Amino acid sequence: MNLLAYITVQPHRFLWKWGSAGGNEWGIRYYSLIYLIGFCMLFVALRWQAQKGWSKLRGEAIVDFVTWASLGGIVLGGRLGYCLLYAPRETFTDPTFFFTVWKGGMASHGGILGVIVVMILFARARGIPFYNLADATAFPAPLALGLGRCANFLNGELWGRPSTVPWAMIFPEAPLVHGLQVPRHPSQLYEALLEGVVLQLILLVVRFRARREGAVALSFMAGYAVLRIIGEQFREPDVQIGWWFGGVTQGQLLSAIMLLVTAGLAWRQFVWRPRSETEIRKPGTGLVK
């Protein structure tokens, strides 16, 4: 194997670095910048969908929701998800681990769950149908996720499995194989394409054609789960977790659960209806199904 034939991806974590303190480097990280861009994209997308008449979220309520979804949903949910799902030992043995966000550690499944919790609470508080809010929120999510995967690539993290395909790359911080750095799939870019571009194109079609509330949100959840499972086929499993059942990664397992939950929600939203919605009461004649 001619290692000189492969590109080496050196980590580029900072857009601007101003120094170090306490053993940590400080500055403006690409990953943090991507989060800010994602929050702005959500705000713009919600306003645009309100103008189109698709979303019932209006005016100042958009600012309030973006604030809660960003901080309480994405950031808190993503960090909590990572701590509980990917680093439980560190979380329960070190009380400060949760707060060391500059060392990295966010879980997309945790962020999605966090946003769902925020949407439930916000929709109830403002009297907005849940799926109306969920559709509007899910619509711009793939682009933000795709940008996040690009930040993973710049960070030189979440690398792929060893490979000899012509476009494979060497990630210096990846584990050695037989004492050597080996080329790997740039799985971050695969996932950026799948979870970002492909999923966003799917939601564009659903957003413009679907008339049932919940179609966009549930399409996002199902699409993300399926595409994440595919992308994880090329990604190295987390070293602290390894494989489930001999060949399933943590991301694939969580995505499979997410897909099953989505199937149940879709059945409830589009197929099943409670008796009060499927029966018509006619005076003097009882209930007619």
C-alpha positions in Angstrom: 0.0 0.0 0.0 1.4 3.3 -1.1 0.4 5.7 1.7 1.8 8.7 -0.2 -1.0 8.3 -2.7 -3.6 9.2 -0.1 -4.5 12.7 1.2 -3.7 13.3 4.9 -6.4 15.3 6.6 -4.9 17.4 9.3 -7.4 18.7 11.9 -8.5 22.3 11.4 -10.6 23.0 14.5 -10.4 26.8 14.7 -11.4 29.5 12.3 -9.5 31.8 14.6 -7.4 30.7 17.6 -6.2 33.3 20.1 -4.3 31.1 22.5 -4.4 28.5 25.2 -5.1 28.4 28.9 -5.5 25.6 31.5 -4.2 23.1 29.0 -7.0 23.9 26.4 -6.9 25.9 23.2 -9.4 28.7 22.9 -10.8 30.5 19.9 -13.6 30.4 17.4 -14.2 26.8 16.5 -15.7 25.7 13.2 -18.0 23.4 15.1 -19.4 26.3 17.2 -19.7 28.5 14.1 -21.8 25.7 12.4 -24.1 25.7 15.4 -24.7 29.4 15.1 -25.3 29.2 11.4 -27.8 26.3 12.0 -29.7 28.5 14.5 -29.9 31.3 12.0 -31.1 28.9 9.3 -33.8 27.7 11.6 -35.0 31.3 12.2 -35.0 32.2 8.5 -36.7 28.9 7.6 -39.5 29.4 10.2 -40.2 33.0 9.0 -40.3 31.9 5.4 -42.7 29.0 6.1 -44.9 31.4 8.1 -45.1 33.7 5.1 -46.0 30.7 2.9 -48.8 29.9 5.3 -47.3 26.5 6.2 -46.4 27.4 9.8 -48.7 28.8 12.5 -45.6 30.1 14.4 -45.6 33.9 14.0 -43.7 37.1 15.0 -42.0 37.1 18.4 -42.9 33.5 19.0 -40.4 32.5 16.3 -37.6 34.2 18.2 -38.7 32.5 21.5 -38.9 29.1 19.9 -35.6 29.3 18.2 -34.0 30.3 21.5 -35.5 27.4 23.4 -35.0 24.9 20.6 -31.3 25.9 20.2 -30.3 26.0 23.8 -32.7 23.7 25.5 -33.1 21.3 22.6 -30.0 21.0 20.4 -27.3 22.1 22.9 -28.6 20.6 26.1 -30.2 17.5 24.4 -27.1 16.9 22.3 -24.7 17.1 25.2 -26.9 15.1 27.5 -27.4 12.5 24.8 -23.6 12.2 24.3 -22.9 11.9 28.0 -25.5 9.2 28.6 -25.2 7.3 25.4 -21.5 7.5 24.5 -19.7 8.4 27.7 -21.7 7.1 30.7 -18.6 6.1 32.7 -17.0 9.6 32.5 -20.4 11.2 33.2 -21.1 9.3 36.4 -17.6 9.3 37.7 -16.7 13.0 37.0 -19.3 15.6 38.0 -17.6 18.2 35.8 -17.6 16.1 32.6 -20.9 17.3 31.4 -19.7 20.9 31.4 -16.4 20.3 29.5 -18.1 21.1 26.2 -14.8 22.6 24.7 -13.5 19.0 24.6 -16.3 18.0 22.2 -19.0 15.5 22.6 -22.5 16.0 21.1 -25.0 13.4 20.0 -27.4 14.1 17.1 -29.9 11.6 18.4 -29.9 13.4 21.8 -30.3 16.8 20.0 -33.3 15.5 18.0 -34.9 14.1 21.2 -34.2 17.4 23.0 -35.9 19.4 20.2 -38.9 17.1 20.3 -39.3 17.7 24.0 -39.0 21.5 23.5 -41.6 21.3 20.6 -44.1 19.4 22.8 -43.8 22.0 25.6 -43.8 25.0 23.3 -46.7 23.8 21.2 -48.9 23.3 24.3 -47.9 26.6 25.8 -48.7 28.6 22.6 -51.7 26.5 21.4 -50.0 25.4 18.2 -50.7 22.0 16.7 -47.6 19.8 17.5 -47.1 18.5 14.0 -47.5 21.9 12.4 -44.6 23.1 14.6 -42.6 19.9 14.0 -42.9 20.1 10.2 -41.7 23.7 10.2 -38.8 22.8 12.5 -37.7 19.6 10.7 -37.7 21.2 7.2 -34.3 23.0 7.4 -32.7 20.4 9.7 -30.8 18.4 7.1 -28.7 21.3 5.9 -27.6 22.0 9.4 -26.8 18.4 10.0 -24.8 18.3 6.8 -22.8 21.3 7.8 -22.2 19.6 11.1 -20.7 16.6 9.3 -18.4 19.0 7.4 -17.2 20.4 10.7 -16.5 16.8 11.9 -14.3 16.4 8.8 -12.5 19.7 9.5 -11.9 18.5 13.1 -10.5 15.2 11.8 -12.9 13.2 13.9 -15.5 10.5 13.4 -13.4 9.0 10.7 -14.4 6.1 8.6 -13.3 2.5 8.5 -10.0 1.4 6.8 -10.3 1.3 3.0 -8.2 1.4 -0.1 -10.7 3.2 -2.4 -9.0 5.9 -4.5 -10.6 8.7 -2.5 -9.7 7.3 0.9 -7.9 9.6 3.3 -5.5 9.4 6.2 -6.7 10.8 9.5 -3.6 11.3 11.9 -5.7 10.9 15.1 -7.4 7.7 14.0 -6.3 4.5 15.7 -3.3 2.7 14.2 -3.7 -0.6 12.4 -0.8 -2.9 13.0 1.2 0.1 14.1 0.5 2.1 10.9 -1.7 4.9 9.9 -4.0 3.6 7.2 -6.3 5.3 4.7 -10.0 5.4 5.7 -13.3 6.2 4.2 -14.1 10.0 4.6 -17.3 8.9 6.2 -18.0 12.4 7.5 -18.4 13.6 3.9 -20.6 10.6 3.0 -22.9 11.5 5.9 -22.9 15.1 4.9 -24.1 14.1 1.5 -26.7 11.6 2.8 -28.0 13.4 5.9 -27.6 16.9 4.4 -28.1 17.0 0.7 -30.1 13.9 0.0 -32.4 14.3 3.0 -33.0 18.0 2.3 -34.0 17.2 -1.3 -36.5 14.6 0.0 -38.0 17.1 2.5 -38.3 19.8 -0.3 -40.5 17.4 -2.3 -42.6 16.5 0.8 -42.9 20.1 2.0 -44.3 21.3 -1.3 -46.5 18.3 -2.1 -47.8 16.9 1.2 -51.0 18.3 2.7 -51.1 16.3 5.9 -49.5 17.7 9.0 -46.7 15.5 10.3 -45.5 14.4 6.8 -42.4 16.5 6.8 -41.4 15.8 10.4 -41.9 12.0 10.1 -40.2 11.9 6.7 -37.2 13.6 8.3 -37.1 11.1 11.2 -37.5 8.1 9.0 -35.1 9.5 6.3 -32.5 10.4 8.9 -32.6 7.0 10.5 -32.3 5.1 7.2 -29.5 7.3 5.8 -27.6 7.3 9.2 -27.7 3.5 9.1 -26.3 3.5 5.6 -23.6 6.1 6.4 -22.5 4.2 9.5 -21.6 1.3 7.3 -18.5 3.2 6.4 -17.8 4.8 9.8 -15.4 3.4 12.5 -17.4 2.6 15.6 -16.7 4.6 18.7 -13.7 3.1 20.4 -15.2 3.2 23.9 -18.3 1.3 22.8 -17.3 -0.9 19.9 -19.9 -3.2 18.2 -23.3 -4.3 19.2 -24.3 -7.8 18.3 -21.0 -8.4 16.5 -21.4 -5.8 13.7 -23.9 -3.0 14.6 -22.6 0.4 15.6 -24.1 2.6 18.4 -25.4 5.0 15.7 -27.1 2.2 13.8 -28.7 0.8 16.9 -30.1 4.2 17.9 -31.3 4.9 14.4 -33.1 1.6 14.2 -34.9 2.4 17.4 -35.7 5.8 16.0 -37.1 4.2 12.8 -39.4 1.9 14.8 -40.7 4.8 16.8 -41.3 6.8 13.7 -43.2 4.0 12.1 -45.5 3.9 15.1 -46.0 7.6 15.1 -46.7 7.6 11.3 -49.3 4.8 11.8 -51.0 6.8 14.5 -50.9 10.0 12.6 -52.0 8.8 9.1 -53.8 5.5 9.6 -55.3 5.1 13.1 -57.9 7.5 14.4 -59.7 7.5 17.8 -63.4 6.7 17.8 -64.3 10.3 18.3 -62.8 11.1 14.9 -64.0 8.0 12.9 -67.6 7.9 14.1 -70.4 10.3 13.4 -73.3 10.9 15.8 -76.7 11.3 14.2 -79.6 12.5 16.4 -81.9 9.6 17.3 -79.9 7.0 15.4 -76.9 6.4 17.6 -73.4 6.1 16.3 -72.7 5.4 12.7 -69.2 4.1 11.8 
